[in-house]
């Protein structure tokens, strides 16, 4: 049967600025193979499937697939799916919260505002420091070659997905950097990580950090806007008492280098990291997958 289908742009106040997402609503009855086939067909970074919840605490159930595999948790699919569920009238926030039931468990999403001004933020799984690299670490030598480094050391963090994090000296260096994709892939494979997330502090009045996320495996690409990578970075900065600003809230710019202009909002409070922003609906209709 045809099922409701929506494509949206996540972490964006206008179409084309953020990270695209496909959402299949009313996904009950679809098996794993079919979900994976649909995700492969959309060719978007992720496709999500909304299911009836099994827990009385949950607002809806969710499964997330990249074109290659199922993903336990990702930030932009969580935020975008919550937007789609609200637009379709499938759930109503309770005390400003939705609860998503997925492979990562029950995760609350905070909903603020209405209409085009609405923002949605997901409380991300707790991230931990796996290791802090020594100066001159051979695994990082090639991937960081020619990049002027900032004050904090490089670290491998695990927030459901593993990312290496590296601070660069300034935003201009970050914006102009050209990744060595062979080196990014070697780093990802050698350390069972996604790759390298580089960041730099900014004096821009809108955002505090500029971020680029270079994925080395299982594919090689630059992420337009990653809520999970930025949440992992926020946990690292909190661990080092190096969060930008003084309130625990800050904004990130990501994606300009690949033709996007996303703004991600991070909040760190009481040991928890919330990652979110605005979402735009772009395509609304039905998918008929027989």
C-alpha positions in Angstrom: 0.0 0.0 0.0 1.2 3.6 -0.5 2.7 5.1 2.6 3.1 8.7 3.6 6.6 10.0 2.7 8.4 13.2 3.5 11.8 14.7 2.7 13.1 17.4 4.8 16.2 19.5 5.3 17.6 19.3 8.9 19.5 22.0 10.8 18.3 24.5 8.2 16.0 27.5 8.1 15.5 27.2 4.4 15.6 24.3 1.8 19.0 23.4 0.6 21.0 24.6 3.6 21.0 21.6 5.9 21.3 17.8 5.7 18.5 16.0 3.7 16.5 13.2 5.2 13.8 10.9 3.9 11.1 9.7 6.3 8.6 6.9 5.6 5.6 7.3 7.9 3.3 4.4 8.6 6.2 1.9 8.1 4.5 -0.9 10.0 4.8 -4.2 8.1 8.0 -3.4 6.3 10.8 -5.9 6.8 14.5 -5.2 7.2 15.3 -6.0 3.6 12.6 -3.6 2.3 13.7 -0.8 4.6 17.3 -1.2 3.4 16.2 -1.3 -0.2 14.2 1.9 0.2 17.2 3.6 1.9 19.5 2.5 -0.9 17.1 3.9 -3.5 16.7 7.3 -1.9 20.4 7.7 -2.0 20.2 10.2 0.9 22.5 10.1 3.9 19.8 8.4 6.0 16.2 7.3 5.6 14.0 6.7 8.6 11.0 4.6 9.2 8.3 5.5 11.8 6.7 2.6 13.6 4.2 2.1 16.4 6.0 2.3 19.7 6.3 -0.8 22.0 6.9 1.2 25.1 4.1 3.2 26.8 6.6 6.0 27.4 7.4 6.4 23.7 5.7 8.8 21.3 6.8 6.7 18.2 9.2 4.0 17.1 12.1 4.7 14.8 14.6 2.8 12.7 17.4 4.6 10.8 19.1 3.2 7.6 21.9 4.6 5.5 22.1 3.4 1.9 24.5 0.7 3.2 23.3 -0.4 6.6 21.1 0.2 9.7 22.3 2.9 12.0 21.6 2.7 15.8 21.6 6.4 16.3 22.2 9.6 14.4 21.4 13.2 15.2 19.9 14.7 12.0 17.6 11.6 11.4 16.3 11.9 15.0 15.6 15.6 14.7 14.2 15.4 11.2 11.9 12.5 12.0 10.5 14.3 15.1 9.6 17.2 12.7 7.9 14.8 10.3 5.9 13.1 13.0 4.7 16.5 14.3 3.8 17.7 10.7 1.9 14.4 10.1 0.0 14.7 13.4 1.2 11.3 14.6 2.4 12.6 18.1 2.0 15.5 20.4 4.7 16.7 22.8 4.1 16.2 26.5 5.5 19.0 28.6 7.5 20.0 25.5 9.0 16.6 24.9 8.6 13.8 22.4 10.2 10.4 23.2 11.8 8.4 20.4 12.1 4.6 20.7 14.9 3.1 18.7 18.0 1.0 18.7 19.6 3.4 21.1 16.7 3.1 23.6 14.3 5.8 24.6 15.6 9.3 23.8 13.7 12.5 24.6 13.4 15.3 22.1 12.7 18.9 23.2 10.3 20.9 21.0 10.4 24.7 21.3 8.4 27.2 19.3 6.0 26.7 16.4 5.9 26.8 12.7 9.1 27.9 10.9 10.5 29.1 14.1 10.2 25.7 15.8 13.4 24.0 17.0 13.9 20.4 18.0 16.8 19.0 20.0 17.5 15.3 20.9 19.3 14.3 24.1 22.1 12.3 22.6 23.6 9.1 24.1 26.4 9.8 26.5 29.8 10.0 24.8 33.1 8.9 26.4 36.7 9.6 25.8 38.3 6.5 24.3 41.9 7.9 24.1 43.8 11.1 23.9 46.5 11.0 21.3 50.1 11.7 22.2 52.0 14.4 20.2 53.2 13.0 16.9 50.8 10.0 17.0 51.7 8.1 13.8 48.1 7.3 13.1 47.2 11.0 12.8 50.4 12.2 11.1 49.1 12.0 7.5 45.5 13.1 8.1 46.7 16.2 10.0 49.6 17.0 7.7 49.7 20.7 6.8 46.9 21.7 9.2 47.7 24.3 11.9 46.5 22.8 15.2 44.7 24.5 18.1 45.2 24.3 21.8 43.4 21.0 22.7 45.0 17.6 22.0 43.4 15.2 19.5 41.0 12.7 21.0 39.0 9.7 20.0 35.5 9.9 21.3 32.7 7.3 21.3 29.1 8.6 21.3 27.5 5.6 19.6 29.8 6.2 16.6 33.5 6.9 17.1 35.1 10.1 15.9 38.6 11.5 16.1 38.4 15.2 17.0 41.1 17.8 16.2 41.0 21.5 17.0 42.5 23.8 14.3 44.1 27.1 15.0 41.5 29.3 13.2 38.4 29.3 11.1 40.1 30.4 7.9 42.4 27.3 8.1 39.5 25.0 8.7 37.5 26.5 5.8 40.4 26.2 3.3 41.5 22.7 4.3 41.5 19.9 1.7 41.1 16.5 3.3 43.5 13.7 2.3 40.8 11.1 1.7 43.3 8.2 1.6 44.6 9.2 5.0 41.0 9.7 6.4 40.1 6.2 5.2 43.2 4.7 6.8 42.5 6.4 10.1 38.9 5.3 10.1 39.7 1.7 9.3 42.7 1.5 11.7 40.8 2.8 14.7 37.2 1.5 14.0 36.0 5.2 13.7 34.0 7.3 11.4 37.0 9.4 10.5 38.1 12.9 11.5 36.0 15.8 12.8 37.9 19.1 12.7 36.7 22.3 14.5 37.8 25.9 15.0 36.5 28.7 17.2 34.8 31.6 15.5 34.2 35.3 16.1 31.0 35.2 13.9 28.0 36.7 15.8 25.7 33.7 14.9 27.9 30.7 15.7 30.8 29.9 18.1 32.4 27.0 16.2 32.9 26.0 12.6 33.0 22.2 12.1 33.9 19.8 9.3 33.3 16.0 9.5 35.3 13.8 7.2 33.9 10.3 7.0 36.4 7.7 5.9 34.5 4.4 6.2 32.4 2.7 5.0 32.3 5.5 2.4 34.4 8.6 1.9 32.5 11.9 2.1 32.2 15.2 4.0 29.1 15.3 6.2 26.9 18.3 5.5 25.6 18.5 9.1 26.1 15.9 11.8 24.1 16.2 15.0 25.9 13.2 16.5 29.4 14.3 15.6 28.7 17.7 17.1 27.2 16.2 20.3 30.4 14.1 20.6 32.5 17.2 20.2 30.4 19.0 22.8 31.0 16.2 25.3 34.8 16.4 24.6 34.8 20.2 25.1 32.8 19.8 28.3 35.3 17.2 29.6 38.1 19.7 29.0 36.2 22.6 30.5 36.5 24.3 27.1 32.9 24.9 25.9 32.5 28.1 24.0 30.5 30.8 25.7 29.5 30.7 29.3 26.0 29.3 29.4 26.4 25.7 28.0 24.6 26.8 24.8 26.3 27.5 21.5 25.8 27.3 17.7 27.9 25.5 15.1 28.3 26.3 11.4 28.8 23.2 9.2 28.5 22.3 5.5 29.6 25.4 3.6 32.5 23.5 2.0 30.1 21.1 0.4 27.4 23.6 -0.7 25.3 23.7 2.4 24.9 26.2 5.3 23.7 24.4 8.4 23.4 25.8 11.9 23.3 23.2 14.7 22.4 24.2 18.3 24.2 22.4 21.2 23.2 22.6 24.8 25.3 21.0 27.6 23.5 20.8 31.0 23.6 18.5 34.0 26.1 16.2 32.2 23.7 15.8 29.1 24.2 17.0 25.6 21.3 18.1 23.4 21.8 18.5 19.7 19.2 20.2 17.4 18.0 23.1 15.3 15.3 23.9 12.8 13.9 21.7 10.1 12.3 22.5 6.7 9.8 20.2 4.9 10.7 20.0 1.2 8.8 17.1 -0.3 5.5 15.6 0.9 3.6 12.7 -0.6 3.4 9.0 -0.8 5.9 6.2 -1.5 4.5 3.1 -3.3 7.0 0.3 -2.7 5.5 -3.0 -3.8 
